[in-house]
Amino acid sequence: MTASFKAFRQFNNPSLGELAGLRSPISARFAEHFSASRHMDRLALALAARRALPLKELLESAEFYMRVRRRIRAQTVVDLCAGHGLVGLLFAAFERSVQRVVLLDQRQPESFTRVREAVVEVAPWTADKLVYIESPLLEAGPHIPPGAGVVAVHACGVRTDRCLELAADKGCAVAVMPCCYAQTARKAPRALRAALGAILTTDIDRTYRMEQAGYEMAWSEIPAVITPMNRVLLGIMPPADDSPRA
């Protein structure tokens, strides 16, 4: 079954869906497709006014957010390999329980300033929640508090594995949408790689490893018209069972 749009349902119209993967900056010419009566649409219009992001990046971030927001319940959300940071910013803007958002990447891209301005215009309360940390992913551990929510969209290749490991080290709820599968699942059975291919085998292997670490795992996906790298892996650490045993 094909995944439908949740954040921007108007793109379920096939004529608009054809635009979903556009890599050109979202601009005023897209304004007719968004309504100023909806918070998410107002954000799209604010991003368009600044030509802050490609339409693909907006839809990708928003659809990922809509699929994981109810399970990433934490006062602090850490967006790893954050890039322009829109996923973390959406948590800051639309989740009242989120008090702090840490955006972490090797370097802060120029696009972040425009994206942040657009989000703060629509949701001024986000301004005091945000911190952007420039750090290698290998040094991200100290910036992830225990029990935080961890997200990562298109952390390339084994960076996704590192994001999952960082979350597991702190018992954090985690959601990732992987991309670029080179050098991944190298320890997975060769028969699986041959039968299923590297992409599916890698995510099966990731799921097994996280379940072995105590996580309950679930898969979903965003619409493939945005990106073929659309699988979402969600992991929740169930509460400890403290009841006495007979």
C-alpha positions as CSV (number, residue, x, y, z in Angstrom):
1,M,0.0,0.0,0.0
2,T,1.4,3.4,-1.0
3,A,2.0,5.8,1.9
4,S,-0.1,8.9,1.8
5,F,0.8,12.5,2.7
6,K,-0.2,13.4,6.3
7,A,1.4,16.8,6.9
8,F,0.4,18.2,3.5
9,R,-2.6,16.2,2.4
10,Q,-3.1,18.3,-0.7
11,F,-0.1,16.5,-2.2
12,N,-2.2,13.3,-2.3
13,N,-3.7,14.9,-5.4
14,P,-1.7,13.2,-8.2
15,S,-1.1,16.4,-10.0
16,L,0.6,17.9,-7.0
17,G,2.3,14.7,-6.0
18,E,4.3,14.9,-9.2
19,L,6.0,18.0,-7.7
20,A,7.0,16.4,-4.4
21,G,10.5,15.4,-5.4
22,L,11.5,18.8,-6.8
23,R,14.9,19.9,-5.7
24,S,14.5,23.5,-6.7
25,P,13.9,26.0,-3.8
26,I,10.3,26.3,-2.7
27,S,9.2,29.9,-3.7
28,A,6.2,32.1,-4.1
29,R,5.0,30.2,-7.1
30,F,4.0,27.4,-4.8
31,A,1.9,29.7,-2.6
32,E,-1.4,28.7,-4.2
33,H,-0.9,25.1,-2.9
34,F,-0.8,26.1,0.7
35,S,-3.5,27.6,3.0
36,A,-2.7,30.3,5.6
37,S,-5.3,28.8,7.9
38,R,-3.1,25.8,8.8
39,H,0.1,26.1,10.9
40,M,2.1,23.7,8.7
41,D,1.0,25.5,5.6
42,R,1.9,28.9,7.1
43,L,5.4,27.5,7.7
44,A,5.6,26.4,4.1
45,L,4.7,29.9,3.0
46,A,7.3,31.4,5.3
47,L,10.0,29.1,3.9
48,A,8.9,29.9,0.4
49,A,9.2,33.6,1.1
50,R,12.8,33.0,1.9
51,R,13.5,30.4,-0.7
52,A,15.0,28.5,2.2
53,L,14.7,24.9,1.1
54,P,13.8,22.7,-1.9
55,L,10.2,21.5,-1.8
56,K,11.5,17.9,-1.5
57,E,13.3,18.8,1.8
58,L,10.2,20.4,3.2
59,L,7.9,17.5,2.4
60,E,10.5,14.9,3.5
61,S,11.0,16.5,6.9
62,A,7.4,17.2,7.6
63,E,6.2,13.7,6.6
64,F,8.9,12.0,8.7
65,Y,7.9,14.2,11.6
66,M,4.2,13.3,11.3
67,R,5.0,9.6,11.4
68,V,7.2,9.7,14.5
69,R,6.0,12.6,16.6
70,R,3.6,10.6,18.9
71,R,6.3,8.1,19.8
72,I,9.2,10.5,20.3
73,R,7.9,11.7,23.6
74,A,10.7,13.6,25.5
75,Q,11.4,17.0,26.9
76,T,14.6,17.1,24.8
77,V,14.8,16.1,21.1
78,V,18.2,15.6,19.5
79,D,18.3,15.8,15.7
80,L,21.6,14.1,14.5
81,C,23.2,14.8,11.1
82,A,20.7,17.7,11.3
83,G,21.7,19.7,8.2
84,H,19.1,22.5,7.8
85,G,17.5,21.3,11.0
86,L,13.9,21.4,9.9
87,V,12.9,18.0,11.6
88,G,14.1,19.2,15.0
89,L,12.6,22.6,14.4
90,L,9.2,21.0,13.8
91,F,9.4,19.3,17.2
92,A,10.2,22.7,18.8
93,A,7.3,24.4,17.0
94,F,4.5,21.9,17.3
95,E,5.2,19.7,20.3
96,R,4.4,21.5,23.6
97,S,6.1,18.9,25.7
98,V,9.4,19.5,24.0
99,Q,11.4,22.1,25.9
100,R,14.8,21.8,24.2
101,V,15.9,20.8,20.7
102,V,19.6,20.0,20.0
103,L,20.6,20.1,16.3
104,L,23.9,18.5,15.7
105,D,26.0,18.2,12.6
106,Q,29.6,18.5,11.4
107,R,28.9,22.1,10.4
108,Q,25.9,24.4,10.3
109,P,24.8,25.0,6.7
110,E,23.9,28.5,5.5
111,S,20.3,27.3,4.9
112,F,19.7,26.8,8.7
113,T,19.5,30.6,9.3
114,R,16.7,31.0,6.8
115,V,14.8,27.9,8.0
116,R,15.1,29.0,11.6
117,E,13.8,32.5,10.7
118,A,10.8,31.0,9.0
119,V,9.9,28.7,11.9
120,V,10.3,31.5,14.5
121,E,8.1,33.7,12.4
122,V,5.3,31.1,12.5
123,A,6.1,29.8,16.0
124,P,7.9,32.5,18.0
125,W,8.1,30.2,21.1
126,T,10.7,28.0,19.4
127,A,13.5,30.6,19.6
128,D,14.5,29.9,23.1
129,K,14.3,26.1,22.7
130,L,17.1,25.7,20.1
131,V,20.8,25.0,20.1
132,Y,22.9,24.1,17.1
133,I,26.1,22.2,17.9
134,E,28.8,21.7,15.4
135,S,30.4,18.4,16.2
136,P,31.5,15.2,14.6
137,L,28.9,12.4,15.0
138,L,31.5,10.3,16.8
139,E,31.6,12.9,19.6
140,A,27.8,13.4,19.9
141,G,27.3,11.3,23.0
142,P,27.8,14.0,25.6
143,H,25.1,16.1,23.9
144,I,22.4,13.4,24.2
145,P,20.8,13.3,27.7
146,P,19.4,10.0,28.9
147,G,15.8,9.6,27.9
148,A,15.9,12.2,25.1
149,G,14.2,11.6,21.8
150,V,16.7,11.0,18.9
151,V,15.9,11.5,15.2
152,A,18.0,11.4,12.1
153,V,16.9,11.8,8.5
154,H,19.1,10.5,5.8
155,A,22.2,10.1,7.9
156,C,24.3,8.5,5.1
157,G,25.4,4.9,5.3
158,V,26.8,3.8,8.5
159,R,26.1,7.1,10.1
160,T,22.5,5.8,10.6
161,D,24.0,2.9,12.5
162,R,26.0,5.3,14.7
163,C,22.8,7.3,15.4
164,L,21.0,4.1,16.5
165,E,23.9,3.1,18.7
166,L,24.0,6.6,20.3
167,A,20.3,6.4,21.1
168,A,20.6,2.8,22.5
169,D,23.5,3.9,24.8
170,K,21.2,6.4,26.5
171,G,18.0,4.4,26.3
172,C,16.4,7.0,24.0
173,A,13.4,6.7,21.8
174,V,14.8,6.9,18.2
175,A,13.5,7.3,14.7
176,V,15.7,7.2,11.6
177,M,15.1,7.3,7.8
178,P,18.2,5.8,6.3
179,C,19.9,6.5,3.0
180,C,23.0,5.4,1.1
181,Y,23.6,1.7,2.0
182,A,27.3,1.4,1.0
183,Q,29.3,-0.6,3.5
184,T,26.3,-1.4,5.7
185,A,25.2,-4.8,7.1
186,R,28.6,-6.3,6.4
187,K,28.0,-8.8,9.2
188,A,24.6,-9.8,8.0
189,P,24.2,-13.3,6.5
190,R,25.5,-13.4,2.9
191,A,22.4,-15.4,1.9
192,L,20.1,-12.5,3.0
193,R,22.2,-10.0,1.1
194,A,22.1,-12.1,-2.0
195,A,18.3,-12.8,-1.7
196,L,17.0,-9.5,-0.5
197,G,19.6,-6.9,-1.6
198,A,21.7,-4.6,0.6
199,I,19.0,-2.1,1.4
200,L,16.4,-4.4,2.8
201,T,19.0,-6.6,4.5
202,T,20.6,-3.6,6.2
203,D,17.3,-2.4,7.7
204,I,16.4,-6.0,8.8
205,D,19.8,-6.3,10.5
206,R,19.4,-2.9,12.2
207,T,16.0,-4.0,13.5
208,Y,17.3,-7.2,14.9
209,R,20.2,-5.4,16.6
210,M,18.0,-2.8,18.2
211,E,15.5,-5.5,19.4
212,Q,18.5,-7.4,20.9
213,A,19.3,-4.2,22.8
214,G,15.8,-4.2,24.3
215,Y,13.9,-2.0,21.8
216,E,10.4,-2.5,20.4
217,M,10.8,-1.7,16.7
218,A,8.3,-0.6,14.0
219,W,8.6,0.3,10.3
220,S,6.7,2.8,8.3
221,E,7.4,5.0,5.3
222,I,6.8,8.4,3.8
223,P,5.4,8.8,0.2
224,A,7.9,7.4,-2.3
225,V,7.2,10.3,-4.7
226,I,9.3,12.4,-2.3
227,T,12.3,10.0,-2.2
228,P,12.8,6.3,-2.8
229,M,14.8,6.3,0.4
230,N,11.6,6.5,2.4
231,R,11.7,3.8,5.1
232,V,11.3,5.0,8.7
233,L,12.7,2.8,11.5
234,L,11.2,3.6,14.9
235,G,12.5,2.2,18.2
236,I,11.0,2.6,21.7
237,M,12.5,1.3,24.9
238,P,9.6,-0.2,26.8
239,P,9.3,0.7,30.5
240,A,11.0,-1.7,32.9
241,D,8.8,-4.2,34.5
242,D,9.4,-3.7,38.2
243,S,6.6,-6.0,39.4
244,P,7.7,-8.8,41.7
245,R,8.0,-12.2,40.2
246,A,6.5,-15.3,41.9
